[in-house]
Amino acid sequence: MVFETLYFLRKHTVHPATPVRRPPQAKDTWCTPVSTPVHTTITKTRSNIETKSELQDVQNKERDLSQLQKIQLFSPSPPPAYKSENDITQADTELKEFKPPSSNENSPDIPPVSEDKLDAIIETPQSPVPTSPSYHQKCQRFAQWSAIRDLFVPIDPQGPHYISWLFIMTISYSYNAWCIVLRATFPYQTPSNTSIWMACDYVSDVMYLLDTVFVKPRLMFLHEGFWVDDLTETRKNYRKKSQYKFDVISLLPLDLLYLYFGTNKVILRFPRLLKLQTFWEFHQAIDRVLASPYVVRIGKMLFYIFYLIHLNACAYYAMSDYIGLGSNGWVYDNQGSAYIRCFYFATKTATSIGKNPKPENTIEYLFMTAAWLMGVFVFAILIGQIRDIIATATRTRTEYRKTLDGSRSYLRRLNMPVTLQRRVASWYDYTWSKQRCFDEPRILNSLPSNMKRDVALEVHMTTLSKVQLFRDCSDSLLRDLVLQLRPVCFLPGDVVVRRGEVGHQMYIISSGECCVMSQDEKEVLATLQEGSVFGEISLLGIDGLRRRTATVRARGYASLFALSKSDLDAALKHHKQAAQVLRIRADQIIRENAARQAKQRMIRLEAKKSVSIHEDESIVRRRLSNTSSASNLTLEGARRQRSASALSKRRLSAVSESGVVDQGQAATLAVTCDRARTPLPTIVLSGD
Ligand SMILES: Nc1ncnc2c1ncn2[C@@H]1O[C@@H]2COP(=O)(O)O[C@H]2[C@H]1O
């Protein structure tokens, strides 16, 4: 039963070697589903076998299927080939009796995939080409040294430990590449140090052997977007490659001929130089994983340049030795360090710098011509490539500088105020420090839409995960919106939206803070932080509010995502829940703002009212004192009194209109008015 289970799992998974431990991670969507249509087809076909022709049909289908499985599923143990009718009937019975293993019986480690989980898996954004399993910690064990040591575990070619192994191999290769030629030409291998050289040789040979026999055959590979980790398949895949042939030839034990030619015939180790592909593989791998791969690329070019000069130096010494050291003015004169002198000569000829000794015979002329040609073509190409690599590495920065300089000179030409120029410059600085590029949309647009979405999700995830709106709504809304978000930067004090303007965009704060200002812009109504959303009210058009309800300013530097009205509308059309959340929030803000405004109005009126009451009191008091001091009231006095009481009446009626006078104040007013003998105005008490 266990074998049946394993067979079942092997047949229906792409990673037959690891089906049981496969964690059900959302990012694993690129794996073959647990059950495949292939299985269904077999079951149905077999349950209907009745006639001989049907049996033959089944036979044919079986053949096709076994082919298919070989191609698609890489089953290490292919399904049995049914040859006779009996076989087929037997197989049919087997299949009928076969019960798919339940998760709790035979494969306790396999967690049952719930429908929700499945939905989540299907919903998970995925790239068309999966990254290596180690990246998603799917096959974490492959990324451990044990994977290199354990002979039955496939190796992840993008894992850090395989790259470390490639580094070791590159050192071994470089040792052979430099030292074989050096020892074959220069007299650096002497009887006293032969044992050291030989020890180094055989250490590198052991590395070569381990690589060819134990490491390379276990390397997982991508097949039609699936990582194949079946060891039989990985082995087959390695053997199909030309690299395998070179690796085997590079291991040829020609050193055995030392027994005949002597240990000084180091050139017998020449096949070791054929393992060049491992050297390239290392550089490709490191190029992929390093944040700034330019250093590695330049390093590789320098390696080629120095290696060519090294070969040149070795050839020069070999020729000098052949012609006779110091026998003429061109050859090496056997003075000083042989290698340094020859390397110096080779550098001079290869780069055509400096005065070279004149060749004196044909062979020397030929050598010099070859050296110069190599200098002109090969070195020119290599140096040109280094220039290109550096230019590519600094291209974005150069473009940034160019844009900045262009805008500065433009503003200067227009005689813009210095403060504005400074603002523009600091905007450039800030945008550059935040984004490191100005053409993010162009870079994203070069990707397929799925991948673009994945990248955008990954890049903006930290911010988006803080947005309450997205937390409350479905993931699909997030995926619909993420590509429409446009990053924008604002400087301290910049107005992001202005009260009264028509709204075209809403904003999500990615970093920094924004202040919602009161109507008179003297008070901060709310300080919005990372993950906050604003500017949505005018987009939603609630109760005809199509204009901004408040001014929002950036407090310090602020990075925001802008979302246009059309994109928001398009997304909300399909996500009613999100629309509802936004509306509720907008309603709440509108109500809060209205309440705040009403309160402010009341406060203002109260302040006005208390001022007017004080004024009235003082006027009435003045009048009373005038009345008592003048025993005989003149006509003029009477007129003044009348006008004063009229003013007092007018003021009081204004207060009464507001309806917010408290009882104490009203009583005071009544007394003062009575004293002034003026009729009391109609006052509506707030209590009434
Ligand atoms: N009291 C408030 N608290 C928080 N945000 C607000 C407040 N008042 C207005 N806003 C936001 O400021 C935005 C200004 O533009 P909108 O009216 O489009 O949408 C508004 C709201 O998103």
The ligand as a MOL file (V3000), in Angstrom:
LIG
                    3D

  0  0  0     0  0            999 V3000
M  V30 BEGIN CTAB
M  V30 COUNTS 22 25 0 0 0
M  V30 BEGIN ATOM
M  V30 1 N -11.5070 65.4590 9.1520 0
M  V30 2 C -10.8230 64.7420 8.2910 0
M  V30 3 N -10.0710 63.7050 8.7040 0
M  V30 4 C -9.3620 62.9840 7.8360 0
M  V30 5 N -9.3450 63.1950 6.5160 0
M  V30 6 C -10.0730 64.1920 6.0310 0
M  V30 7 C -10.8510 65.0180 6.8870 0
M  V30 8 N -11.4770 65.9130 6.1310 0
M  V30 9 C -11.1220 65.6890 4.8380 0
M  V30 10 N -10.2670 64.6360 4.7910 0
M  V30 11 C -9.6140 64.0640 3.6080 0
M  V30 12 O -9.0870 65.1630 2.8770 0
M  V30 13 C -9.4920 65.0170 1.5500 0
M  V30 14 C -9.6170 66.2690 0.7460 0
M  V30 15 O -10.0850 65.9280 -0.5310 0
M  V30 16 P -11.4360 65.0930 -0.6680 0
M  V30 17 O -12.5470 65.9240 -0.2700 0
M  V30 18 O -11.4810 64.4540 -1.9850 0
M  V30 19 O -11.2520 63.9250 0.4220 0
M  V30 20 C -10.8660 64.3740 1.6650 0
M  V30 21 C -10.6370 63.3790 2.7300 0
M  V30 22 O -10.0630 62.2130 2.2190 0
M  V30 END ATOM
M  V30 BEGIN BOND
M  V30 1 1 1 2
M  V30 2 1 2 3
M  V30 3 2 2 7
M  V30 4 2 3 4
M  V30 5 1 4 5
M  V30 6 2 5 6
M  V30 7 1 6 7
M  V30 8 1 6 10
M  V30 9 1 7 8
M  V30 10 2 8 9
M  V30 11 1 9 10
M  V30 12 1 10 11
M  V30 13 1 11 12
M  V30 14 1 11 21
M  V30 15 1 12 13
M  V30 16 1 13 14
M  V30 17 1 13 20
M  V30 18 1 14 15
M  V30 19 1 15 16
M  V30 20 2 16 17
M  V30 21 1 16 18
M  V30 22 1 16 19
M  V30 23 1 19 20
M  V30 24 1 20 21
M  V30 25 1 21 22
M  V30 END BOND
M  V30 END CTAB
M  END
